[in-house]
């Protein structure tokens, strides 16, 4: 169908696919078609809903589209970017509610297979891990990759100094080291795993309307899984809030410490830039007041941002201001206001009118 659009309509294949998704979404949620025809919403609102539901499980997709009336009410008062975030938040809640059955299914579907490619001589494999196991393996792998890169930089290796290495290759090398050396090095099952859970869910072991119960990369997990992990490992509490004690190290460290990264993860699922979906685990920790300009490595001066936005700040002339309540104001190089926003996890649970106004990004 996308090729037909491209041939007959004179549009690109990508635009054809976008029109196909939009048409399918309108078929499943006809209220959006009517609202689009009358100008209540824009085509980009329909695209936001289509993109949000493109890769989710069928039961989650059905559950979200079943909220058509409230979604339309939200879309009519939001920009497409804000509506896209609303869709993702609702999907996360639906996935959380389906989490227990889904987690059991994921464990049953976990596998790892391998074969020898006779043509290349390479051992190839396929895998699918349930979230807990995946986080155990790849958290350990990411830490080992960081150690490999640091060692290469210290040695002056041009590949590491110039950042010309391939991270996927390093990940394979890192996992090989961890598995092959066994007890001589830190084992994957002893890797540092982050769970983000609100206090009420942790204490009651029951999900509620505002529950947060997920791994560090945002995958929902049942409360029972978290409680089991707390029994088997070490518990490191991270308190972030008006009464919390900030985790500060001043200028004794240039890079954020592990406790600081844990604290930031309790506030941010993704890059701190409004509307950016790069996962926290893939972000770099930026000093709002640059370290080289005298800024401190204190929690109040740190923000997770992806590599692209980090480049915009350091080389592109964009400026950031982070208020004590972590309201972020972004200004373009021409000194025009770009957006004002709040951390995505905190914003999800702010319900007062003042808080709602503060959380809405300003165009």
PyMOL commands that set and color helices and strands:
alter all, ss='L'
color gray80, all
select helices_A, chain A and resi 2-8+13-28+30-37+43-53+58-65+68-75+80-97+99-109+131-154+158-161+167-184+188-190+199-204+223-232+258-265+280-282+291-293+299-301+307-314+344-348+353-359
alter helices_A, ss='H'
color red, helices_A
select strands_A, chain A and resi 111-116+123-128+195-197+213-215+284-287+302-305+319-322+328-331+337-341
alter strands_A, ss='S'
color yellow, strands_A
deselect
rebuild
show_as cartoon
